Amino acid sequence: MQFFTFSLLIFFICYANCAPKAGDCTADELKECTPLGNKLKAYMSRHEGYRLPPDVYQNCTILCGSITKCYNELKCNNAQELKEDFEIRCSKLEYLTASIHHCMNRFSNAVYQRTYECSEKYDFLTRDLTKKAQIYKDGQACFVEIAEKVCRAESVEYLKNKETYGKLVDFLTVKPDNGCRGPHHEFSSEQCKPVVNSLNDLKVDLEKVQINDPTLLKLIGRCKEAVACVNDACMYPMAQDIHDGCDVFQLVNTHYGRCLVNVGEKDLSKYACLEGKPIVDKNECLKADKKDCLKIVFEGECGKEAVKNFDEHFETHRRTTCRRASLMPK
């Protein structure tokens, strides 16, 4: 099972082109503000993934003030929603110009890999936000020490400043009441990437590995850590793939999973319920109506151990095959 990570995409929902609901402004009423928003988006998309140059940062800051003022003067519902969307977008400007997203990625990876001794004293990757706030306050010197090795100069300068560092700690540790949007959730996703990426470092031959193989158990433990992290990070891309992949590893470590591998190499023609068809087609969704037949085959070929907790294992098997089939090219 391979895991892929993708750059996080933040989509802007444009209400101006939609039919107005009760209490909403029309497109004509929004027309003074819309060009300002489009200009800001153009600036930010042009420098996506890179540090904002000082002149662009200044222009964006001015635009943010103008956009907020423009939408604030309109009292309709969608104007206030748009204002909130842009406030979240604008709250990231300071981090973009200091390359903080890039730095958090490098820092989190260094902490996870235990590359630098000082990080042993601080659980920077804890998901307990109250503990995290205190850890980052106490561990500023360690954060800066690591940043000096792995981050850009503008990031280090930002982290050394008491005021801007305090703002970062607030974003990292205070969960906003605005849905799954903004820097807090983006930073949470960055801190999950090291453990998710590390899943690829553990190589297991799923067709040959035995139950409770040490490497498989280590992979399952790592998977649980990754799943817990992405569950907290609502913006993590491809989170469902991680869940499905980890379910497969759990299934492989059962007699059901071992039997599934073994029966694939056997002559199963004696089982009339199969109607001469393969027991499982890897490219198709496992249908619920195959359940009883599969149970008969598994017990007949692999014994009663293979059908313990059969309903639970079958549902995991069915769910993962159906998702894989849904992603196959038609």
SVG drawing of the C-alpha trace seen along z (x, -y; Angstrom):
<svg xmlns="http://www.w3.org/2000/svg" viewBox="-35 -51 57 81">
<polyline fill="none" stroke="black" stroke-width="0.4" points="0.0,0.0 1.5,-3.3 0.7,-6.6 0.8,-9.9 1.0,-13.4 -0.2,-16.4 0.2,-20.2 -2.8,-21.5 -5.2,-23.4 -7.3,-26.2 -10.4,-26.8 -12.2,-30.2 -16.0,-29.9 -17.3,-32.7 -20.8,-33.6 -21.0,-36.5 -21.9,-34.2 -24.6,-32.3 -28.3,-33.1 -28.7,-35.2 -30.5,-33.7 -32.7,-35.7 -30.6,-38.3 -27.8,-38.0 -26.3,-40.7 -26.7,-40.5 -23.6,-40.3 -24.2,-43.9 -24.1,-44.9 -20.8,-43.0 -19.2,-44.4 -17.1,-47.0 -15.5,-44.4 -15.1,-41.5 -12.1,-43.0 -10.2,-43.6 -10.6,-40.0 -9.6,-38.8 -6.5,-41.0 -5.4,-39.5 -6.0,-36.0 -3.8,-36.7 -1.0,-38.0 -1.1,-35.0 -1.4,-32.3 1.5,-33.8 3.7,-33.2 2.1,-30.0 4.7,-27.8 7.3,-30.6 8.1,-33.5 6.1,-36.7 8.5,-39.4 8.3,-42.5 6.6,-44.7 4.0,-42.0 3.5,-41.5 2.9,-45.3 0.5,-45.3 -1.4,-42.3 -1.7,-43.9 -3.2,-47.1 -5.6,-45.0 -6.6,-43.0 -7.6,-46.2 -9.5,-47.5 -11.4,-44.1 -12.4,-43.9 -13.6,-47.5 -15.5,-47.0 -17.4,-43.9 -18.0,-45.2 -19.9,-48.1 -22.3,-45.6 -24.6,-44.2 -25.9,-41.2 -25.1,-37.6 -22.9,-36.6 -20.8,-39.8 -20.0,-39.0 -19.2,-35.4 -16.8,-36.6 -15.3,-39.0 -14.6,-36.1 -13.1,-34.1 -10.7,-36.9 -9.8,-37.5 -8.7,-33.9 -6.7,-34.2 -5.1,-37.5 -4.2,-36.0 -1.7,-33.8 0.2,-36.7 2.6,-37.1 3.5,-33.4 3.9,-33.4 6.4,-36.2 8.4,-34.4 8.1,-31.0 6.7,-29.5 4.7,-26.7 7.9,-25.5 9.8,-25.8 7.1,-23.9 7.3,-21.0 11.1,-20.8 11.0,-21.4 8.3,-18.7 10.3,-16.2 13.5,-16.9 11.6,-16.5 10.0,-13.2 13.3,-11.8 14.9,-12.9 17.7,-14.6 18.5,-17.2 19.2,-16.5 17.2,-19.4 13.9,-18.2 14.1,-15.1 13.1,-17.4 9.9,-18.7 7.0,-16.8 6.5,-19.4 4.2,-17.0 1.7,-16.3 -1.9,-16.7 -2.9,-18.0 -3.3,-21.7 -3.0,-22.8 0.3,-20.9 1.4,-22.0 1.1,-25.7 3.3,-25.3 5.8,-23.2 6.2,-25.7 6.6,-28.5 9.2,-26.7 10.9,-25.3 11.4,-28.5 15.2,-28.3 15.1,-24.7 12.7,-25.6 15.1,-28.3 18.1,-26.1 16.6,-23.5 15.2,-26.2 18.7,-27.6 19.7,-24.2 16.6,-23.4 14.7,-26.7 15.2,-29.8 16.7,-32.9 13.4,-34.8 11.8,-32.0 14.5,-32.1 14.2,-35.9 10.4,-35.5 10.9,-32.7 13.4,-34.8 11.0,-37.7 9.0,-37.2 5.8,-38.9 5.7,-37.0 6.6,-33.7 3.8,-34.2 1.4,-34.7 2.6,-31.4 2.1,-29.6 -1.5,-30.9 -2.2,-29.7 -0.7,-26.3 -2.5,-25.7 -5.9,-27.5 -8.4,-25.7 -10.6,-28.3 -14.3,-28.2 -14.5,-28.7 -14.8,-25.2 -11.9,-23.5 -10.1,-26.7 -7.1,-28.8 -3.5,-28.4 -4.2,-26.3 -5.5,-23.4 -2.8,-23.9 -0.1,-23.6 -1.7,-20.6 -1.6,-18.9 2.1,-19.8 2.9,-18.1 1.2,-14.8 3.4,-14.5 6.5,-13.0 4.6,-10.0 2.5,-9.5 5.6,-9.6 7.4,-7.2 4.9,-4.5 6.8,-4.1 10.0,-3.3 8.7,0.0 8.7,2.5 6.4,5.5 5.5,8.2 1.8,8.5 1.5,11.8 4.3,13.5 4.4,11.9 3.2,14.0 0.8,13.0 2.5,10.9 5.6,10.5 7.7,7.8 7.9,5.4 4.1,5.8 3.3,5.0 5.6,2.0 3.8,0.9 0.4,1.3 1.6,-0.7 2.9,-3.5 -0.4,-3.4 -2.4,-4.0 -0.2,-7.0 -0.8,-8.4 -4.5,-7.8 -4.9,-9.5 -2.9,-12.5 -4.9,-12.9 -8.2,-12.5 -7.2,-15.7 -6.0,-17.5 -9.2,-18.1 -7.3,-19.5 -5.0,-16.5 -5.1,-15.5 -6.0,-11.9 -6.9,-11.1 -9.3,-8.3 -6.5,-6.6 -4.5,-6.5 -7.4,-5.0 -7.9,-2.3 -4.3,-1.5 -4.0,-1.0 -7.2,1.2 -5.5,3.5 -2.4,3.9 -4.7,4.8 -6.5,7.3 -3.3,8.9 -2.4,9.6 -5.5,11.9 -6.2,15.5 -8.9,14.1 -6.2,12.1 -3.7,15.0 -6.5,17.2 -7.4,14.6 -3.8,14.8 -3.6,18.6 -6.9,19.5 -5.9,17.4 -3.5,20.2 -6.0,23.1 -8.4,24.9 -11.8,23.9 -14.0,25.5 -15.6,27.7 -17.4,24.7 -20.7,24.4 -21.5,21.0 -18.6,19.5 -20.3,20.4 -16.9,20.9 -15.8,17.3 -12.7,16.1 -13.2,15.8 -12.2,12.2 -11.5,9.9 -8.9,7.4 -10.3,4.7 -13.9,5.0 -15.9,4.1 -16.5,7.1 -20.2,7.4 -22.2,8.1 -23.9,11.1 -20.6,13.0 -20.3,13.0 -21.9,16.4 -20.0,18.1 -16.7,16.6 -17.3,17.9 -17.9,21.4 -14.7,21.3 -12.6,19.8 -13.7,22.4 -13.3,25.2 -9.8,24.2 -8.3,22.6 -10.3,23.9 -12.3,22.2 -9.6,19.7 -10.2,18.0 -13.8,17.2 -13.4,15.8 -14.8,12.3 -15.7,12.9 -18.4,10.2 -16.0,7.5 -13.1,8.7 -15.4,9.1 -16.7,5.6 -13.2,4.2 -12.3,6.2 -15.4,5.1 -15.0,1.4 -11.4,1.3 -12.0,3.1 -15.0,0.9 -13.0,-2.2 -10.1,-1.0 -12.5,0.0 -14.1,-3.4 -10.7,-5.0 -9.9,-2.8 -10.2,-4.4 -13.5,-3.5"/>
</svg>
